[in-house]
Amino acid sequence: MRATFASILIGAALSAGAAHAAPHGCPDGMRSATTAELFFGRNVGWSGQVSDSDWRSFLEVEVTPRFPDGLSVGDVYGQWRSPAGAFVRQNTKALFIVLAGRPDEQQRLNLVRDAYKRRFHQQAVLLVEQSSCVSF
């Protein structure tokens, strides 16, 4: 089941249109920034599920202190075909962060990913980074 997680997240990222080319210039009123998308599978083992309460606690303890400037979270659905040919389906949390360009952001993203894998016995958390134009 854990091995399926990475593939589920890849499918979720591709279906969300995560593969974009870097913008050549931003429209007036927008600035260039790197955005990070993380995908967290909610299946735990063969029968468990990361509850909404567990997710909120994880967000509060692990994510928000590392990215206090803001973030967005959404529910997505992922599926993939295992090497054995079976379809695996799982509810997933998608986390979206506009990075500020600080030198330690990659380390902080990896700390979040590692904490989730450890806490919820996951093999992988997909990270997609891309150049974007943003405005607040």
N, CA, C and O atoms as CSV, one atom per row, in Angstrom:
chain,resi,resn,atom,element,x,y,z
A,1,MET,N,N,0.817,-1.188,0.000
A,1,MET,CA,C,0.000,0.000,0.000
A,1,MET,C,C,0.857,1.246,0.000
A,1,MET,O,O,0.552,2.209,-0.704
A,2,ARG,N,N,1.922,1.241,0.779
A,2,ARG,CA,C,2.788,2.414,0.822
A,2,ARG,C,C,3.410,2.700,-0.529
A,2,ARG,O,O,3.535,3.858,-0.929
A,3,ALA,N,N,3.799,1.657,-1.226
A,3,ALA,CA,C,4.421,1.835,-2.534
A,3,ALA,C,C,3.435,2.473,-3.509
A,3,ALA,O,O,3.846,3.119,-4.472
A,4,THR,N,N,2.163,2.297,-3.268
A,4,THR,CA,C,1.163,2.857,-4.160
A,4,THR,C,C,1.025,4.353,-3.981
A,4,THR,O,O,0.570,5.041,-4.896
A,5,PHE,N,N,1.398,4.863,-2.852
A,5,PHE,CA,C,1.171,6.265,-2.536
A,5,PHE,C,C,1.856,7.201,-3.516
A,5,PHE,O,O,1.245,8.164,-3.980
A,6,ALA,N,N,3.117,6.934,-3.840
A,6,ALA,CA,C,3.852,7.809,-4.746
A,6,ALA,C,C,3.165,7.883,-6.099
A,6,ALA,O,O,3.046,8.964,-6.676
A,7,SER,N,N,2.727,6.779,-6.597
A,7,SER,CA,C,2.069,6.766,-7.894
A,7,SER,C,C,0.722,7.470,-7.845
A,7,SER,O,O,0.343,8.147,-8.801
A,8,ILE,N,N,0.005,7.321,-6.757
A,8,ILE,CA,C,-1.268,8.023,-6.605
A,8,ILE,C,C,-1.033,9.517,-6.665
A,8,ILE,O,O,-1.768,10.247,-7.330
A,9,LEU,N,N,-0.022,9.959,-5.978
A,9,LEU,CA,C,0.252,11.382,-5.939
A,9,LEU,C,C,0.714,11.906,-7.283
A,9,LEU,O,O,0.370,13.027,-7.659
A,10,ILE,N,N,1.477,11.127,-8.006
A,10,ILE,CA,C,1.896,11.540,-9.342
A,10,ILE,C,C,0.671,11.718,-10.225
A,10,ILE,O,O,0.568,12.695,-10.968
A,11,GLY,N,N,-0.247,10.780,-10.142
A,11,GLY,CA,C,-1.479,10.899,-10.921
A,11,GLY,C,C,-2.277,12.132,-10.533
A,11,GLY,O,O,-2.827,12.817,-11.396
A,12,ALA,N,N,-2.344,12.418,-9.239
A,12,ALA,CA,C,-3.061,13.604,-8.774
A,12,ALA,C,C,-2.401,14.867,-9.294
A,12,ALA,O,O,-3.090,15.790,-9.727
A,13,ALA,N,N,-1.091,14.922,-9.261
A,13,ALA,CA,C,-0.374,16.109,-9.728
A,13,ALA,C,C,-0.579,16.314,-11.218
A,13,ALA,O,O,-0.810,17.437,-11.665
A,14,LEU,N,N,-0.497,15.241,-11.987
A,14,LEU,CA,C,-0.667,15.366,-13.420
A,14,LEU,C,C,-2.089,15.778,-13.766
A,14,LEU,O,O,-2.299,16.585,-14.671
A,15,SER,N,N,-3.064,15.234,-13.056
A,15,SER,CA,C,-4.440,15.604,-13.336
A,15,SER,C,C,-4.732,17.039,-12.922
A,15,SER,O,O,-5.661,17.659,-13.440
A,16,ALA,N,N,-3.950,17.566,-11.998
A,16,ALA,CA,C,-4.122,18.950,-11.573
A,16,ALA,C,C,-3.379,19.905,-12.490
A,16,ALA,O,O,-3.435,21.118,-12.287
A,17,GLY,N,N,-2.681,19.385,-13.501
A,17,GLY,CA,C,-1.970,20.246,-14.419
A,17,GLY,C,C,-0.681,20.786,-13.837
A,17,GLY,O,O,-0.324,21.937,-14.088
A,18,ALA,N,N,0.024,19.974,-13.064
A,18,ALA,CA,C,1.204,20.453,-12.351
A,18,ALA,C,C,2.410,20.681,-13.247
A,18,ALA,O,O,3.336,21.386,-12.844
A,19,ALA,N,N,2.433,20.114,-14.443
A,19,ALA,CA,C,3.608,20.270,-15.297
A,19,ALA,C,C,3.433,21.515,-16.166
A,19,ALA,O,O,2.823,21.451,-17.234
A,20,HIS,N,N,3.970,22.647,-15.705
A,20,HIS,CA,C,3.877,23.915,-16.410
A,20,HIS,C,C,5.267,24.422,-16.743
A,20,HIS,O,O,6.226,24.162,-16.016
A,21,ALA,N,N,5.366,25.136,-17.828
A,21,ALA,CA,C,6.631,25.792,-18.157
A,21,ALA,C,C,6.767,27.051,-17.312
A,21,ALA,O,O,5.768,27.643,-16.905
A,22,ALA,N,N,7.990,27.454,-17.053
A,22,ALA,CA,C,8.247,28.661,-16.283
A,22,ALA,C,C,7.731,29.875,-17.043
A,22,ALA,O,O,7.909,29.963,-18.258
A,23,PRO,N,N,7.091,30.814,-16.345
A,23,PRO,CA,C,6.601,32.009,-17.027
A,23,PRO,C,C,7.773,32.880,-17.488
A,23,PRO,O,O,8.784,32.994,-16.797
A,24,HIS,N,N,7.620,33.492,-18.668
A,24,HIS,CA,C,8.683,34.351,-19.208
A,24,HIS,C,C,8.583,35.759,-18.650
A,24,HIS,O,O,9.577,36.485,-18.649
A,25,GLY,N,N,7.454,36.154,-18.193
A,25,GLY,CA,C,7.233,37.463,-17.605
A,25,GLY,C,C,5.850,37.470,-17.000
A,25,GLY,O,O,4.941,36.801,-17.492
A,26,CYS,N,N,5.695,38.214,-15.950
A,26,CYS,CA,C,4.398,38.235,-15.283
A,26,CYS,C,C,3.606,39.458,-15.712
A,26,CYS,O,O,4.186,40.513,-15.971
A,27,PRO,N,N,2.300,39.331,-15.789
A,27,PRO,CA,C,1.454,40.475,-16.111
A,27,PRO,C,C,1.590,41.564,-15.043
A,27,PRO,O,O,2.027,41.306,-13.921
A,28,ASP,N,N,1.216,42.757,-15.410
A,28,ASP,CA,C,1.241,43.865,-14.448
A,28,ASP,C,C,0.473,43.484,-13.191
A,28,ASP,O,O,-0.601,42.887,-13.261
A,29,GLY,N,N,1.032,43.832,-12.057
A,29,GLY,CA,C,0.401,43.556,-10.781
A,29,GLY,C,C,0.732,42.184,-10.213
A,29,GLY,O,O,0.300,41.848,-9.110
A,30,MET,N,N,1.489,41.394,-10.954
A,30,MET,CA,C,1.868,40.067,-10.474
A,30,MET,C,C,3.388,39.992,-10.419
A,30,MET,O,O,4.088,40.746,-11.095
A,31,ARG,N,N,3.886,39.065,-9.599
A,31,ARG,CA,C,5.330,38.870,-9.501
A,31,ARG,C,C,5.649,37.393,-9.691
A,31,ARG,O,O,4.809,36.517,-9.483
A,32,SER,N,N,6.873,37.152,-10.089
A,32,SER,CA,C,7.335,35.779,-10.270
A,32,SER,C,C,7.648,35.167,-8.906
A,32,SER,O,O,8.245,35.818,-8.048
A,33,ALA,N,N,7.245,33.928,-8.716
A,33,ALA,CA,C,7.519,33.217,-7.461
A,33,ALA,C,C,7.513,31.725,-7.749
A,33,ALA,O,O,6.968,31.276,-8.758
A,34,THR,N,N,8.119,30.970,-6.860
A,34,THR,CA,C,8.048,29.514,-6.928
A,34,THR,C,C,6.902,29.060,-6.042
A,34,THR,O,O,6.761,29.515,-4.907
A,35,THR,N,N,6.092,28.167,-6.567
A,35,THR,CA,C,5.015,27.596,-5.768
A,35,THR,C,C,5.320,26.120,-5.524
A,35,THR,O,O,5.922,25.448,-6.361
A,36,ALA,N,N,4.897,25.637,-4.377
A,36,ALA,CA,C,5.078,24.237,-4.005
A,36,ALA,C,C,3.707,23.607,-3.814
A,36,ALA,O,O,2.825,24.179,-3.175
A,37,GLU,N,N,3.550,22.424,-4.380
A,37,GLU,CA,C,2.342,21.629,-4.197
A,37,GLU,C,C,2.775,20.308,-3.577
A,37,GLU,O,O,3.638,19.614,-4.113
A,38,LEU,N,N,2.177,19.970,-2.458
A,38,LEU,CA,C,2.481,18.703,-1.791
A,38,LEU,C,C,1.202,17.888,-1.734
A,38,LEU,O,O,0.116,18.424,-1.515
A,39,PHE,N,N,1.346,16.576,-1.934
A,39,PHE,CA,C,0.190,15.681,-1.948
A,39,PHE,C,C,0.383,14.601,-0.894
A,39,PHE,O,O,1.347,13.836,-0.933
A,40,PHE,N,N,-0.563,14.554,0.057
A,40,PHE,CA,C,-0.494,13.666,1.218
A,40,PHE,C,C,-1.620,12.639,1.137
A,40,PHE,O,O,-2.790,12.985,1.299
A,41,GLY,N,N,-1.271,11.383,0.889
A,41,GLY,CA,C,-2.276,10.323,0.868
A,41,GLY,C,C,-2.836,10.097,2.260
A,41,GLY,O,O,-2.126,10.229,3.257
A,42,ARG,N,N,-4.124,9.755,2.321
A,42,ARG,CA,C,-4.771,9.608,3.622
A,42,ARG,C,C,-4.968,8.164,4.053
A,42,ARG,O,O,-5.426,7.916,5.169
A,43,ASN,N,N,-4.631,7.200,3.194
A,43,ASN,CA,C,-4.731,5.799,3.607
A,43,ASN,C,C,-3.584,5.468,4.542
A,43,ASN,O,O,-2.443,5.867,4.307
A,44,VAL,N,N,-3.889,4.740,5.600
A,44,VAL,CA,C,-2.876,4.267,6.542
A,44,VAL,C,C,-3.018,2.757,6.606
A,44,VAL,O,O,-4.025,2.241,7.092
A,45,GLY,N,N,-2.019,2.058,6.119
A,45,GLY,CA,C,-2.110,0.599,6.090
A,45,GLY,C,C,-3.221,0.168,5.161
A,45,GLY,O,O,-3.533,0.846,4.181
A,46,TRP,N,N,-3.814,-0.969,5.480
A,46,TRP,CA,C,-4.858,-1.514,4.608
A,46,TRP,C,C,-6.261,-1.071,5.011
A,46,TRP,O,O,-7.190,-1.177,4.210
A,47,SER,N,N,-6.432,-0.582,6.227
A,47,SER,CA,C,-7.796,-0.274,6.639
A,47,SER,C,C,-7.957,1.077,7.305
A,47,SER,O,O,-9.089,1.489,7.561
A,48,GLY,N,N,-6.877,1.786,7.596
A,48,GLY,CA,C,-6.983,3.046,8.312
A,48,GLY,C,C,-7.049,4.249,7.389
A,48,GLY,O,O,-6.834,4.148,6.181
A,49,GLN,N,N,-7.349,5.374,7.983
A,49,GLN,CA,C,-7.495,6.631,7.259
A,49,GLN,C,C,-7.019,7.764,8.162
A,49,GLN,O,O,-7.346,7.785,9.348
A,50,VAL,N,N,-6.258,8.700,7.620
A,50,VAL,CA,C,-5.883,9.891,8.372
A,50,VAL,C,C,-7.160,10.710,8.552
A,50,VAL,O,O,-7.755,11.163,7.574
A,51,SER,N,N,-7.573,10.895,9.788
A,51,SER,CA,C,-8.829,11.605,10.065
A,51,SER,C,C,-8.655,13.101,9.825
A,51,SER,O,O,-7.535,13.604,9.739
A,52,ASP,N,N,-9.780,13.802,9.719
A,52,ASP,CA,C,-9.735,15.258,9.578
A,52,ASP,C,C,-9.045,15.891,10.785
A,52,ASP,O,O,-8.282,16.847,10.646
A,53,SER,N,N,-9.321,15.352,11.955
A,53,SER,CA,C,-8.699,15.867,13.181
A,53,SER,C,C,-7.185,15.647,13.169
A,53,SER,O,O,-6.426,16.543,13.537
A,54,ASP,N,N,-6.745,14.459,12.747
A,54,ASP,CA,C,-5.311,14.185,12.644
A,54,ASP,C,C,-4.654,15.104,11.625
A,54,ASP,O,O,-3.548,15.592,11.857
A,55,TRP,N,N,-5.324,15.347,10.491
A,55,TRP,CA,C,-4.775,16.234,9.470
A,55,TRP,C,C,-4.625,17.653,10.015
A,55,TRP,O,O,-3.578,18.276,9.841
A,56,ARG,N,N,-5.671,18.170,10.676
A,56,ARG,CA,C,-5.605,19.529,11.237
A,56,ARG,C,C,-4.482,19.642,12.260
A,56,ARG,O,O,-3.775,20.649,12.297
A,57,SER,N,N,-4.316,18.624,13.084
A,57,SER,CA,C,-3.234,18.619,14.066
A,57,SER,C,C,-1.875,18.639,13.369
A,57,SER,O,O,-0.983,19.388,13.770
A,58,PHE,N,N,-1.714,17.827,12.338
A,58,PHE,CA,C,-0.465,17.803,11.574
A,58,PHE,C,C,-0.189,19.180,10.964
A,58,PHE,O,O,0.933,19.681,11.030
A,59,LEU,N,N,-1.203,19.775,10.381
A,59,LEU,CA,C,-1.063,21.097,9.764
A,59,LEU,C,C,-0.630,22.133,10.806
A,59,LEU,O,O,0.253,22.953,10.554
A,60,GLU,N,N,-1.259,22.081,11.962
A,60,GLU,CA,C,-0.967,23.043,13.031
A,60,GLU,C,C,0.435,22.864,13.615
A,60,GLU,O,O,1.124,23.845,13.896
A,61,VAL,N,N,0.852,21.619,13.797
A,61,VAL,CA,C,2.123,21.334,14.471
A,61,VAL,C,C,3.315,21.350,13.508
A,61,VAL,O,O,4.381,21.857,13.857
A,62,GLU,N,N,3.147,20.805,12.316
A,62,GLU,CA,C,4.278,20.603,11.410
A,62,GLU,C,C,4.371,21.619,10.271
A,62,GLU,O,O,5.474,22.010,9.887
A,63,VAL,N,N,3.233,22.051,9.727
A,63,VAL,CA,C,3.270,22.879,8.524
A,63,VAL,C,C,3.233,24.371,8.841
A,63,VAL,O,O,4.111,25.118,8.411
A,64,THR,N,N,2.235,24.801,9.580
A,64,THR,CA,C,2.060,26.226,9.835
A,64,THR,C,C,3.280,26.881,10.485
A,64,THR,O,O,3.640,27.987,10.080
A,65,PRO,N,N,3.937,26.258,11.472
A,65,PRO,CA,C,5.135,26.902,12.036
A,65,PRO,C,C,6.263,27.058,11.005
A,65,PRO,O,O,7.075,27.977,11.117
A,66,ARG,N,N,6.321,26.187,10.023
A,66,ARG,CA,C,7.384,26.265,9.009
A,66,ARG,C,C,7.022,27.202,7.861
A,66,ARG,O,O,7.906,27.719,7.179
A,67,PHE,N,N,5.732,27.421,7.645
A,67,PHE,CA,C,5.255,28.295,6.570
A,67,PHE,C,C,4.144,29.200,7.107
A,67,PHE,O,O,2.986,29.077,6.706
A,68,PRO,N,N,4.504,30.102,8.008
A,68,PRO,CA,C,3.496,30.919,8.687
A,68,PRO,C,C,2.870,32.013,7.814
A,68,PRO,O,O,1.867,32.605,8.212
A,69,ASP,N,N,3.436,32.293,6.639
A,69,ASP,CA,C,2.916,33.379,5.803
A,69,ASP,C,C,1.620,33.017,5.102
A,69,ASP,O,O,0.928,33.902,4.598
A,70,GLY,N,N,1.273,31.734,5.057
A,70,GLY,CA,C,0.015,31.332,4.454
A,70,GLY,C,C,0.149,30.117,3.571
A,70,GLY,O,O,1.236,29.793,3.092
A,71,LEU,N,N,-0.970,29.448,3.360
A,71,LEU,CA,C,-1.028,28.246,2.540
A,71,LEU,C,C,-2.482,27.945,2.236
A,71,LEU,O,O,-3.390,28.534,2.825
A,72,SER,N,N,-2.690,27.029,1.318
A,72,SER,CA,C,-4.035,26.563,0.996
A,72,SER,C,C,-4.028,25.045,0.999
A,72,SER,O,O,-3.015,24.417,0.691
A,73,VAL,N,N,-5.165,24.461,1.350
A,73,VAL,CA,C,-5.304,23.010,1.396
A,73,VAL,C,C,-6.581,22.640,0.654
A,73,VAL,O,O,-7.604,23.315,0.769
A,74,GLY,N,N,-6.500,21.559,-0.105
A,74,GLY,CA,C,-7.678,21.060,-0.803
A,74,GLY,C,C,-7.739,19.546,-0.737
A,74,GLY,O,O,-6.729,18.877,-0.516
A,75,ASP,N,N,-8.937,19.017,-0.931
A,75,ASP,CA,C,-9.133,17.571,-1.003
A,75,ASP,C,C,-9.100,17.169,-2.470
A,75,ASP,O,O,-9.793,17.758,-3.301
A,76,VAL,N,N,-8.295,16.169,-2.782
A,76,VAL,CA,C,-8.221,15.642,-4.141
A,76,VAL,C,C,-8.328,14.130,-4.081
A,76,VAL,O,O,-8.206,13.525,-3.016
A,77,TYR,N,N,-8.554,13.541,-5.219
A,77,TYR,CA,C,-8.678,12.094,-5.349
A,77,TYR,C,C,-7.526,11.608,-6.206
A,77,TYR,O,O,-7.220,12.211,-7.234
A,78,GLY,N,N,-6.884,10.529,-5.798
A,78,GLY,CA,C,-5.803,9.973,-6.595
A,78,GLY,C,C,-6.013,8.489,-6.840
A,78,GLY,O,O,-6.618,7.783,-6.032
A,79,GLN,N,N,-5.505,8.041,-7.963
A,79,GLN,CA,C,-5.522,6.607,-8.241
A,79,GLN,C,C,-4.332,6.279,-9.125
A,79,GLN,O,O,-3.793,7.133,-9.829
A,80,TRP,N,N,-3.942,5.020,-9.065
A,80,TRP,CA,C,-2.860,4.547,-9.913
A,80,TRP,C,C,-2.996,3.052,-10.080
A,80,TRP,O,O,-3.734,2.403,-9.338
A,81,ARG,N,N,-2.298,2.509,-11.036
A,81,ARG,CA,C,-2.296,1.063,-11.246
A,81,ARG,C,C,-0.999,0.518,-10.686
A,81,ARG,O,O,0.085,0.947,-11.083
A,82,SER,N,N,-1.105,-0.424,-9.764
A,82,SER,CA,C,0.063,-1.027,-9.131
A,82,SER,C,C,0.825,-1.880,-10.142
A,82,SER,O,O,0.291,-2.213,-11.199
A,83,PRO,N,N,2.074,-2.235,-9.822
A,83,PRO,CA,C,2.823,-3.125,-10.717
A,83,PRO,C,C,2.106,-4.465,-10.946
A,83,PRO,O,O,2.303,-5.110,-11.976
A,84,ALA,N,N,1.283,-4.872,-9.987
A,84,ALA,CA,C,0.523,-6.121,-10.140
A,84,ALA,C,C,-0.714,-5.934,-11.015
A,84,ALA,O,O,-1.388,-6.908,-11.352
A,85,GLY,N,N,-1.017,-4.682,-11.387
A,85,GLY,CA,C,-2.142,-4.412,-12.275
A,85,GLY,C,C,-3.417,-3.969,-11.586
A,85,GLY,O,O,-4.394,-3.643,-12.260
A,86,ALA,N,N,-3.436,-3.948,-10.261
A,86,ALA,CA,C,-4.644,-3.542,-9.532
A,86,ALA,C,C,-4.702,-2.029,-9.398
A,86,ALA,O,O,-3.673,-1.373,-9.236
A,87,PHE,N,N,-5.917,-1.474,-9.465
A,87,PHE,CA,C,-6.087,-0.048,-9.228
A,87,PHE,C,C,-6.125,0.220,-7.736
A,87,PHE,O,O,-6.789,-0.493,-6.985
A,88,VAL,N,N,-5.419,1.239,-7.314
A,88,VAL,CA,C,-5.428,1.680,-5.923
A,88,VAL,C,C,-5.966,3.103,-5.939
A,88,VAL,O,O,-5.495,3.948,-6.699
A,89,ARG,N,N,-6.949,3.355,-5.098
A,89,ARG,CA,C,-7.584,4.674,-5.035
A,89,ARG,C,C,-7.471,5.190,-3.607
A,89,ARG,O,O,-7.556,4.430,-2.643
A,90,GLN,N,N,-7.275,6.519,-3.493
A,90,GLN,CA,C,-7.136,7.061,-2.142
A,90,GLN,C,C,-7.446,8.550,-2.115
A,90,GLN,O,O,-7.079,9.296,-3.023
A,91,ASN,N,N,-8.124,8.963,-1.064
A,91,ASN,CA,C,-8.326,10.383,-0.827
A,91,ASN,C,C,-6.989,10.995,-0.430
A,91,ASN,O,O,-6.178,10.361,0.244
A,92,THR,N,N,-6.772,12.228,-0.855
A,92,THR,CA,C,-5.479,12.878,-0.674
A,92,THR,C,C,-5.700,14.333,-0.295
A,92,THR,O,O,-6.656,14.958,-0.754
A,93,LYS,N,N,-4.830,14.870,0.531
A,93,LYS,CA,C,-4.815,16.297,0.827
A,93,LYS,C,C,-3.764,16.952,-0.057
A,93,LYS,O,O,-2.633,16.472,-0.138
A,94,ALA,N,N,-4.127,18.035,-0.713
A,94,ALA,CA,C,-3.190,18.811,-1.518
A,94,ALA,C,C,-2.901,20.107,-0.764
A,94,ALA,O,O,-3.817,20.806,-0.331
A,95,LEU,N,N,-1.626,20.411,-0.617
A,95,LEU,CA,C,-1.176,21.601,0.107
A,95,LEU,C,C,-0.465,22.501,-0.894
A,95,LEU,O,O,0.427,22.050,-1.612
A,96,PHE,N,N,-0.855,23.773,-0.944
A,96,PHE,CA,C,-0.292,24.741,-1.884
A,96,PHE,C,C,0.354,25.883,-1.106
A,96,PHE,O,O,-0.272,26.499,-0.244
A,97,ILE,N,N,1.622,26.152,-1.427
A,97,ILE,CA,C,2.371,27.201,-0.731
A,97,ILE,C,C,3.090,28.058,-1.771
A,97,ILE,O,O,3.731,27.526,-2.676
A,98,VAL,N,N,2.987,29.379,-1.646
A,98,VAL,CA,C,3.805,30.292,-2.438
A,98,VAL,C,C,5.069,30.523,-1.624
A,98,VAL,O,O,5.020,31.074,-0.524
A,99,LEU,N,N,6.198,30.097,-2.173
A,99,LEU,CA,C,7.462,30.218,-1.444
A,99,LEU,C,C,7.970,31.654,-1.501
A,99,LEU,O,O,7.740,32.369,-2.477
A,100,ALA,N,N,8.658,32.063,-0.452
A,100,ALA,CA,C,9.139,33.438,-0.339
A,100,ALA,C,C,10.547,33.618,-0.897
A,100,ALA,O,O,11.026,34.747,-1.006
A,101,GLY,N,N,11.212,32.525,-1.249
A,101,GLY,CA,C,12.568,32.620,-1.780
A,101,GLY,C,C,13.647,32.552,-0.713
A,101,GLY,O,O,14.801,32.893,-0.974
A,102,ARG,N,N,13.284,32.116,0.482
A,102,ARG,CA,C,14.267,31.982,1.554
A,102,ARG,C,C,15.139,30.747,1.313
A,102,ARG,O,O,14.658,29.753,0.770
A,103,PRO,N,N,16.407,30.799,1.707
A,103,PRO,CA,C,17.323,29.696,1.406
A,103,PRO,C,C,16.975,28.376,2.096
A,103,PRO,O,O,17.402,27.321,1.627
A,104,ASP,N,N,16.221,28.400,3.184
A,104,ASP,CA,C,15.928,27.167,3.913
A,104,ASP,C,C,14.569,26.554,3.565
A,104,ASP,O,O,14.142,25.604,4.221
A,105,GLU,N,N,13.892,27.075,2.555
A,105,GLU,CA,C,12.546,26.573,2.249
A,105,GLU,C,C,12.535,25.119,1.790
A,105,GLU,O,O,11.628,24.367,2.147
A,106,GLN,N,N,13.520,24.717,1.011
A,106,GLN,CA,C,13.569,23.322,0.566
A,106,GLN,C,C,13.719,22.391,1.771
A,106,GLN,O,O,13.082,21.340,1.836
A,107,GLN,N,N,14.558,22.783,2.712
A,107,GLN,CA,C,14.736,21.986,3.928
A,107,GLN,C,C,13.430,21.918,4.711
A,107,GLN,O,O,13.062,20.855,5.211
A,108,ARG,N,N,12.731,23.038,4.822
A,108,ARG,CA,C,11.462,23.043,5.560
A,108,ARG,C,C,10.403,22.178,4.863
A,108,ARG,O,O,9.632,21.485,5.528
A,109,LEU,N,N,10.366,22.219,3.532
A,109,LEU,CA,C,9.445,21.338,2.796
A,109,LEU,C,C,9.759,19.876,3.080
A,109,LEU,O,O,8.853,19.073,3.306
A,110,ASN,N,N,11.032,19.534,3.068
A,110,ASN,CA,C,11.427,18.148,3.334
A,110,ASN,C,C,11.125,17.729,4.764
A,110,ASN,O,O,10.779,16.572,5.004
A,111,LEU,N,N,11.247,18.640,5.710
A,111,LEU,CA,C,10.899,18.323,7.102
A,111,LEU,C,C,9.408,18.019,7.228
A,111,LEU,O,O,9.020,17.106,7.956
A,112,VAL,N,N,8.577,18.776,6.526
A,112,VAL,CA,C,7.133,18.527,6.521
A,112,VAL,C,C,6.849,17.155,5.923
A,112,VAL,O,O,6.090,16.372,6.493
A,113,ARG,N,N,7.454,16.863,4.781
A,113,ARG,CA,C,7.242,15.576,4.113
A,113,ARG,C,C,7.669,14.422,5.018
A,113,ARG,O,O,6.941,13.442,5.173
A,114,ASP,N,N,8.863,14.548,5.616
A,114,ASP,CA,C,9.369,13.483,6.488
A,114,ASP,C,C,8.481,13.280,7.711
A,114,ASP,O,O,8.254,12.147,8.135
A,115,ALA,N,N,7.981,14.375,8.277
A,115,ALA,CA,C,7.119,14.271,9.452
A,115,ALA,C,C,5.826,13.525,9.115
A,115,ALA,O,O,5.359,12.709,9.910
A,116,TYR,N,N,5.247,13.797,7.947
A,116,TYR,CA,C,4.021,13.109,7.554
A,116,TYR,C,C,4.275,11.619,7.330
A,116,TYR,O,O,3.508,10.770,7.784
A,117,LYS,N,N,5.356,11.319,6.627
A,117,LYS,CA,C,5.676,9.911,6.363
A,117,LYS,C,C,5.871,9.147,7.670
A,117,LYS,O,O,5.404,8.018,7.817
A,118,ARG,N,N,6.555,9.767,8.599
A,118,ARG,CA,C,6.820,9.122,9.887
A,118,ARG,C,C,5.522,8.962,10.690
A,118,ARG,O,O,5.221,7.881,11.196
A,119,ARG,N,N,4.777,10.032,10.792
A,119,ARG,CA,C,3.582,10.025,11.638
A,119,ARG,C,C,2.484,9.103,11.121
A,119,ARG,O,O,1.796,8.445,11.902
A,120,PHE,N,N,2.321,9.058,9.782
A,120,PHE,CA,C,1.210,8.297,9.208
A,120,PHE,C,C,1.676,7.084,8.397
A,120,PHE,O,O,0.912,6.529,7.607
A,121,HIS,N,N,2.917,6.684,8.596
A,121,HIS,CA,C,3.459,5.463,7.994
A,121,HIS,C,C,3.305,5.449,6.471
A,121,HIS,O,O,2.843,4.471,5.883
A,122,GLN,N,N,3.704,6.556,5.857
A,122,GLN,CA,C,3.640,6.684,4.407
A,122,GLN,C,C,5.028,6.486,3.809
A,122,GLN,O,O,6.038,6.786,4.446
A,123,GLN,N,N,5.067,5.988,2.606
A,123,GLN,CA,C,6.334,5.804,1.915
A,123,GLN,C,C,6.778,7.087,1.220
A,123,GLN,O,O,7.976,7.332,1.077
A,124,ALA,N,N,5.818,7.906,0.788
A,124,ALA,CA,C,6.174,9.091,0.017
A,124,ALA,C,C,5.143,10.187,0.194
A,124,ALA,O,O,3.980,9.926,0.500
A,125,VAL,N,N,5.587,11.419,-0.002
A,125,VAL,CA,C,4.733,12.595,-0.140
A,125,VAL,C,C,5.242,13.309,-1.389
A,125,VAL,O,O,6.401,13.721,-1.442
A,126,LEU,N,N,4.382,13.455,-2.387
A,126,LEU,CA,C,4.790,14.076,-3.635
A,126,LEU,C,C,4.964,15.576,-3.445
A,126,LEU,O,O,4.131,16.234,-2.823
A,127,LEU,N,N,6.053,16.107,-3.984
A,127,LEU,CA,C,6.325,17.541,-4.000
A,127,LEU,C,C,6.490,17.963,-5.447
A,127,LEU,O,O,7.286,17.378,-6.181
A,128,VAL,N,N,5.741,18.979,-5.859
A,128,VAL,CA,C,5.869,19.573,-7.186
A,128,VAL,C,C,6.173,21.046,-6.979
A,128,VAL,O,O,5.418,21.748,-6.308
A,129,GLU,N,N,7.269,21.518,-7.549
A,129,GLU,CA,C,7.599,22.943,-7.502
A,129,GLU,C,C,7.560,23.477,-8.922
A,129,GLU,O,O,7.952,22.799,-9.872
A,130,GLN,N,N,7.074,24.719,-9.048
A,130,GLN,CA,C,7.001,25.332,-10.364
A,130,GLN,C,C,7.088,26.847,-10.262
A,130,GLN,O,O,6.767,27.441,-9.233
A,131,SER,N,N,7.527,27.449,-11.347
A,131,SER,CA,C,7.560,28.908,-11.425
A,131,SER,C,C,6.161,29.386,-11.764
A,131,SER,O,O,5.484,28.815,-12.619
A,132,SER,N,N,5.740,30.434,-11.087
A,132,SER,CA,C,4.386,30.947,-11.261
A,132,SER,C,C,4.403,32.467,-11.204
A,132,SER,O,O,5.386,33.079,-10.785
A,133,CYS,N,N,3.310,33.053,-11.627
A,133,CYS,CA,C,3.072,34.466,-11.412
A,133,CYS,C,C,2.017,34.561,-10.320
A,133,CYS,O,O,0.973,33.915,-10.407
A,134,VAL,N,N,2.286,35.372,-9.282
A,134,VAL,CA,C,1.373,35.443,-8.159
A,134,VAL,C,C,1.031,36.899,-7.826
A,134,VAL,O,O,1.772,37.826,-8.157
A,135,SER,N,N,-0.087,37.062,-7.177
A,135,SER,CA,C,-0.525,38.364,-6.685
A,135,SER,C,C,-1.419,38.120,-5.475
A,135,SER,O,O,-2.245,37.207,-5.473
A,136,PHE,N,N,-1.245,38.939,-4.459
A,136,PHE,CA,C,-2.081,38.822,-3.262
A,136,PHE,C,C,-2.933,40.039,-3.104
A,136,PHE,O,O,-3.708,40.130,-2.152
